[in-house]
Amino acid sequence: MVAIKAHEAARALQRLDPRIALLLFYGPDTGLVSERAKAAATGAVADPDDPFLLVKLEGDIVAADPARLADEASTIGMFGGRRAIWLRPSSKNLAPAVEAALASQTGDSLIVVEAGDLNKSAPLRMLCERSPKALAVPCYPDDGKALGAVIDDDFRAAGIAVSREARAVLLESLGGDRLATRSEIEKVLLFAYGKNELSADDLEEILSDVSALRTDNLVDAAFSGDGARADAAYQRLLREGTHPSVILGAILRHALALLPLSIDVESGRAASSVVESWRGLNFKRKPAVQAHLGAFTPAILRGLIEKLQDAILQTRRLADLAEPITARVILDISRRARASKR
């Protein structure tokens, strides 16, 4: 049985047991799931651009044909070398396919599986935690130490020092999702290009400049029932090159973050008190989030989360319809918020 804690993940991946033939990445931080899966899959092969060495499969396809994963894992590369099979997320049950692959002779292949937030009784998670050939890696939002390491590593790579005050501001405003954190740091580094050190004053100016590029405005507008402002923010993000699935991901992360808070509110805690427990939430957004908790109950949020997950899958399957699918979801959220207020 190979089950690890979230804080053990980085070390376990650095010292991966050679007997491990499958890595399962799961958890609420979809950005971290994606980042770790990509690093594991590309790092396992000599040439990540070689489609014969790095095979990418959609989860829905494998779920419909469970034997496909075992066949790929047992295939030997034409010119030798280790292979990796990177399995993307699916809303369907992947346990049968994974079980068949683990039971077969995987040779020198590494299977990398991306999954969502699996509970302890999820068949896929249970299967991987019980198998000596698999490693289930939980991916949860960064705590202060992990987030600080991400900030330090990215600034060090860019050759820019960051003052203690600026670092503290970043620690306060980032977190919740690794992909979003990387994106925000990249924006800061882009605007700080040419500087030797980033001060707190520099950061304040930069954050005010890039605020229009962030999805926070869209998310807050939609969950507050302001459909017109949400749509305007959506159209601007599209013009700036943001893909609809990225926007849906930001909305999904917000809904996932609201869910446990809404449960606390339903149990009797004051919304103002509950909001303070959201680590990394910018103080300027706290009034909006408090209003969101007044409009969205746990039951509504659970239904919305399911709808958002389905919409994200739809944007991947139907790329030409990604923009209208996302626009419809944003409109539906705004309508729901307005209805709750009434």
C-alpha positions as CSV (number, residue, x, y, z in Angstrom):
1,M,0.0,0.0,0.0
2,V,1.5,3.3,-1.1
3,A,-0.3,6.3,0.3
4,I,1.4,9.6,1.0
5,K,0.5,12.9,2.7
6,A,0.3,16.1,0.7
7,H,3.4,17.5,2.4
8,E,5.4,14.4,1.4
9,A,4.6,14.6,-2.3
10,A,7.5,16.6,-3.5
11,R,10.1,14.4,-1.7
12,A,8.4,11.2,-2.8
13,L,8.4,12.3,-6.5
14,Q,12.1,13.3,-6.2
15,R,13.0,9.9,-4.9
16,L,10.6,7.8,-6.9
17,D,10.8,4.1,-6.2
18,P,11.9,2.4,-9.5
19,R,9.1,-0.2,-8.9
20,I,6.4,2.4,-9.3
21,A,4.8,2.0,-12.7
22,L,1.9,4.4,-12.2
23,L,1.5,7.8,-10.7
24,L,-2.0,9.1,-9.8
25,F,-2.3,12.9,-9.2
26,Y,-5.5,14.0,-7.6
27,G,-6.9,16.8,-5.4
28,P,-8.7,20.1,-5.4
29,D,-5.7,22.0,-6.8
30,T,-6.2,21.3,-10.5
31,G,-3.3,23.5,-11.4
32,L,-0.9,21.5,-9.2
33,V,-2.3,18.3,-10.5
34,S,-1.6,19.4,-14.1
35,E,1.8,20.8,-13.2
36,R,3.0,17.6,-11.4
37,A,1.6,15.3,-14.1
38,K,3.3,17.2,-16.9
39,A,6.6,17.2,-15.0
40,A,6.4,13.5,-14.3
41,A,5.4,12.5,-17.8
42,T,7.9,14.7,-19.7
43,G,10.7,13.9,-17.2
44,A,10.3,10.2,-17.6
45,V,11.3,10.1,-21.3
46,A,14.4,11.1,-23.2
47,D,12.4,13.3,-25.8
48,P,9.0,14.6,-24.7
49,D,8.3,15.8,-28.2
50,D,8.5,12.2,-29.5
51,P,4.9,10.9,-29.7
52,F,6.1,7.3,-29.6
53,L,7.8,7.9,-26.2
54,L,5.3,10.2,-24.7
55,V,1.7,9.1,-25.4
56,K,-1.1,11.4,-24.4
57,L,-4.5,9.8,-24.0
58,E,-7.9,11.4,-23.1
59,G,-9.5,9.8,-20.1
60,D,-12.9,9.4,-21.7
61,I,-11.4,7.3,-24.5
62,V,-9.6,5.1,-22.1
63,A,-12.8,4.7,-19.9
64,A,-14.7,3.5,-23.0
65,D,-11.9,1.0,-23.8
66,P,-10.2,-0.1,-20.6
67,A,-7.8,-2.4,-22.4
68,R,-6.3,0.5,-24.3
69,L,-4.2,1.7,-21.3
70,A,-2.7,-1.8,-20.7
71,D,-1.9,-2.2,-24.4
72,E,-0.1,1.1,-24.4
73,A,1.8,0.4,-21.2
74,S,3.0,-3.0,-22.5
75,T,4.2,-1.6,-25.8
76,I,8.0,-1.4,-26.3
77,G,9.4,1.6,-28.1
78,M,10.6,1.0,-31.6
79,F,14.0,2.5,-30.9
80,G,14.1,1.6,-27.2
81,G,14.0,4.0,-24.3
82,R,11.5,4.5,-21.6
83,R,8.0,5.4,-22.5
84,A,5.3,7.4,-20.6
85,I,1.5,7.3,-21.0
86,W,-0.1,10.5,-19.9
87,L,-3.8,10.1,-19.1
88,R,-5.8,13.3,-19.0
89,P,-8.8,13.9,-16.7
90,S,-12.2,12.2,-17.2
91,S,-15.6,12.4,-15.5
92,K,-15.9,8.6,-16.0
93,N,-14.6,5.7,-14.0
94,L,-10.9,5.0,-14.9
95,A,-10.4,2.3,-12.2
96,P,-11.0,-0.7,-14.6
97,A,-8.5,0.6,-17.1
98,V,-5.9,1.3,-14.4
99,E,-6.5,-2.0,-12.7
100,A,-5.9,-3.8,-16.0
101,A,-2.7,-1.8,-16.7
102,L,-1.3,-2.5,-13.2
103,A,-2.1,-6.2,-13.6
104,S,-0.3,-6.4,-17.0
105,Q,3.5,-6.3,-17.6
106,T,4.1,-2.6,-18.0
107,G,7.8,-3.1,-18.9
108,D,9.6,0.2,-18.8
109,S,6.6,2.4,-19.2
110,L,5.4,5.0,-16.6
111,I,1.7,5.7,-16.5
112,V,0.7,9.2,-15.3
113,V,-2.9,9.8,-14.5
114,E,-4.6,13.1,-13.8
115,A,-7.7,13.1,-11.7
116,G,-10.0,15.4,-9.8
117,D,-10.7,15.7,-6.1
118,L,-11.1,12.0,-5.2
119,N,-12.5,11.1,-1.8
120,K,-11.0,8.2,0.2
121,S,-13.6,5.8,-1.1
122,A,-13.1,6.6,-4.8
123,P,-12.3,3.4,-6.6
124,L,-9.4,4.9,-8.5
125,R,-7.8,6.3,-5.4
126,M,-8.3,3.1,-3.4
127,L,-6.9,1.0,-6.1
128,C,-3.7,3.1,-6.5
129,E,-3.1,3.4,-2.7
130,R,-3.3,-0.3,-2.3
131,S,-1.1,-1.3,-5.2
132,P,2.7,-1.6,-4.6
133,K,3.2,-0.5,-8.2
134,A,1.3,2.8,-7.9
135,L,1.8,6.0,-6.1
136,A,-1.2,8.2,-5.3
137,V,-0.1,11.8,-5.0
138,P,-2.5,14.3,-3.3
139,C,-2.5,17.9,-4.6
140,Y,-3.8,20.5,-2.2
141,P,-3.5,24.3,-2.3
142,D,-0.1,25.6,-1.3
143,D,0.5,26.4,2.3
144,G,2.8,29.3,3.3
145,K,6.0,27.3,3.0
146,A,5.3,25.7,-0.3
147,L,4.0,29.0,-1.8
148,G,7.1,30.8,-0.6
149,A,9.2,28.2,-2.3
150,V,7.4,28.8,-5.6
151,I,7.8,32.5,-5.3
152,D,11.5,32.2,-4.5
153,D,12.2,29.7,-7.3
154,D,10.5,31.7,-10.0
155,F,12.2,35.0,-9.0
156,R,15.6,33.3,-8.7
157,A,15.2,31.9,-12.2
158,A,14.3,35.3,-13.5
159,G,17.3,36.9,-11.9
160,I,15.2,39.3,-9.9
161,A,15.5,39.7,-6.1
162,V,12.3,40.3,-4.1
163,S,12.2,42.4,-1.0
164,R,10.8,40.9,2.2
165,E,7.8,43.3,2.1
166,A,7.0,42.4,-1.5
167,R,7.3,38.7,-0.8
168,A,4.9,39.1,2.1
169,V,2.4,40.9,-0.2
170,L,2.7,38.0,-2.7
171,L,2.2,35.4,0.0
172,E,-1.0,37.2,1.1
173,S,-2.5,37.6,-2.4
174,L,-1.5,34.3,-4.0
175,G,-2.4,30.6,-3.3
176,G,-5.4,28.4,-3.8
177,D,-4.3,27.0,-7.1
178,R,-0.8,26.3,-8.4
179,L,-1.6,27.1,-12.0
180,A,-3.1,30.5,-11.0
181,T,-0.2,31.2,-8.8
182,R,2.3,30.5,-11.6
183,S,0.3,32.7,-14.0
184,E,0.1,35.6,-11.5
185,I,3.9,35.4,-10.8
186,E,4.6,35.4,-14.5
187,K,2.6,38.6,-15.0
188,V,4.5,40.2,-12.1
189,L,7.8,39.1,-13.6
190,L,6.8,40.4,-17.0
191,F,6.1,43.8,-15.7
192,A,9.2,43.8,-13.5
193,Y,11.5,42.9,-16.4
194,G,14.7,45.0,-16.3
195,K,14.6,45.5,-12.6
196,N,17.2,44.0,-10.3
197,E,14.9,43.9,-7.3
198,L,11.2,44.1,-6.7
199,S,10.0,46.3,-3.9
200,A,6.7,46.5,-2.2
201,D,6.0,49.8,-4.0
202,D,6.9,48.3,-7.3
203,L,4.5,45.4,-6.6
204,E,1.6,47.6,-5.7
205,E,2.0,49.5,-9.0
206,I,2.3,46.3,-11.0
207,L,-0.7,44.7,-9.4
208,S,-2.8,47.7,-10.2
209,D,-1.6,47.6,-13.8
210,V,-2.4,43.9,-14.3
211,S,-5.6,43.8,-12.3
212,A,-7.6,44.1,-15.5
213,L,-6.0,40.9,-16.8
214,R,-7.0,38.8,-13.8
215,T,-10.1,36.7,-13.7
216,D,-11.0,37.9,-10.2
217,N,-13.2,40.8,-11.6
218,L,-15.1,38.3,-13.8
219,V,-15.6,35.8,-11.0
220,D,-16.7,38.4,-8.5
221,A,-19.1,40.0,-11.0
222,A,-20.7,36.7,-11.9
223,F,-21.1,35.5,-8.3
224,S,-22.5,38.9,-7.4
225,G,-25.2,38.7,-10.1
226,D,-23.7,41.5,-12.3
227,G,-24.0,39.7,-15.6
228,A,-23.2,42.8,-17.7
229,R,-19.9,43.4,-15.9
230,A,-19.1,39.7,-15.9
231,D,-19.6,39.5,-19.7
232,A,-17.6,42.6,-20.3
233,A,-14.7,41.1,-18.3
234,Y,-15.1,37.8,-20.2
235,Q,-14.9,39.5,-23.6
236,R,-11.8,41.4,-22.6
237,L,-10.1,38.3,-21.4
238,L,-10.9,36.6,-24.7
239,R,-9.4,39.5,-26.6
240,E,-6.3,39.3,-24.6
241,G,-5.9,35.6,-25.5
242,T,-7.2,33.9,-22.4
243,H,-8.7,30.5,-23.3
244,P,-12.3,29.8,-22.1
245,S,-11.2,26.7,-20.2
246,V,-8.8,28.8,-18.2
247,I,-11.7,31.1,-17.2
248,L,-13.9,28.2,-16.4
249,G,-11.1,26.8,-14.2
250,A,-10.9,30.0,-12.3
251,I,-14.7,30.0,-11.7
252,L,-14.5,26.3,-10.6
253,R,-11.7,27.1,-8.1
254,H,-13.8,29.9,-6.7
255,A,-16.8,27.6,-6.3
256,L,-14.7,24.9,-4.7
257,A,-13.2,27.5,-2.3
258,L,-16.7,28.8,-1.4
259,L,-18.1,25.3,-0.7
260,P,-16.5,24.6,2.7
261,L,-17.1,28.2,3.8
262,S,-20.8,28.0,2.8
263,I,-21.1,24.9,4.9
264,D,-19.7,26.8,7.9
265,V,-22.2,29.6,7.3
266,E,-25.1,27.1,7.0
267,S,-24.0,25.7,10.4
268,G,-24.4,29.1,12.0
269,R,-21.1,30.9,11.7
270,A,-21.2,34.5,10.5
271,A,-20.1,35.0,6.9
272,S,-17.8,37.9,7.9
273,S,-16.0,35.5,10.3
274,V,-15.8,32.7,7.8
275,V,-14.3,34.9,5.1
276,E,-11.4,35.6,7.3
277,S,-10.4,31.9,7.3
278,W,-9.8,32.1,3.5
279,R,-6.0,32.2,3.4
280,G,-4.6,34.1,0.5
281,L,-7.8,36.1,-0.3
282,N,-7.0,39.7,-1.2
283,F,-8.6,42.0,1.4
284,K,-10.2,44.0,-1.4
285,R,-12.3,40.9,-2.4
286,K,-13.5,40.1,1.1
287,P,-16.8,42.1,0.8
288,A,-17.6,40.5,-2.5
289,V,-16.9,37.0,-1.2
290,Q,-19.1,37.6,1.8
291,A,-21.9,38.5,-0.5
292,H,-21.3,35.3,-2.5
293,L,-21.8,33.3,0.6
294,G,-25.1,35.0,1.1
295,A,-26.3,34.0,-2.4
296,F,-24.9,30.5,-2.8
297,T,-25.8,27.6,-0.4
298,P,-23.8,24.4,-0.2
299,A,-26.5,22.6,-2.3
300,I,-26.3,25.2,-5.0
301,L,-22.5,25.2,-5.1
302,R,-22.4,21.4,-5.4
303,G,-24.6,21.6,-8.4
304,L,-22.6,24.4,-9.8
305,I,-19.3,22.6,-9.3
306,E,-20.7,19.6,-11.2
307,K,-21.9,21.8,-14.0
308,L,-18.5,23.6,-14.2
309,Q,-16.6,20.3,-14.4
310,D,-18.9,19.2,-17.2
311,A,-18.4,22.5,-19.0
312,I,-14.7,22.2,-18.9
313,L,-14.8,18.8,-20.4
314,Q,-17.1,20.1,-23.1
315,T,-14.7,22.9,-24.0
316,R,-12.0,20.3,-24.6
317,R,-14.2,18.0,-26.7
318,L,-15.9,20.8,-28.6
319,A,-13.2,23.4,-29.1
320,D,-15.3,25.4,-31.6
321,L,-18.0,25.9,-29.0
322,A,-15.8,26.7,-26.0
323,E,-16.6,30.4,-26.0
324,P,-20.4,30.2,-26.1
325,I,-20.3,27.3,-23.6
326,T,-18.3,29.5,-21.2
327,A,-20.5,32.5,-21.8
328,R,-23.6,30.5,-21.0
329,V,-22.1,29.3,-17.7
330,I,-21.2,32.8,-16.6
331,L,-24.7,34.0,-17.5
332,D,-26.3,31.2,-15.5
333,I,-24.2,32.0,-12.4
334,S,-25.2,35.6,-12.6
335,R,-28.8,34.7,-12.9
336,R,-28.6,32.3,-10.0
337,A,-26.9,35.1,-7.8
338,R,-29.7,37.6,-8.7
339,A,-32.4,35.0,-8.0
340,S,-30.9,34.3,-4.6
341,K,-30.9,37.9,-3.7
342,R,-34.6,38.2,-4.5
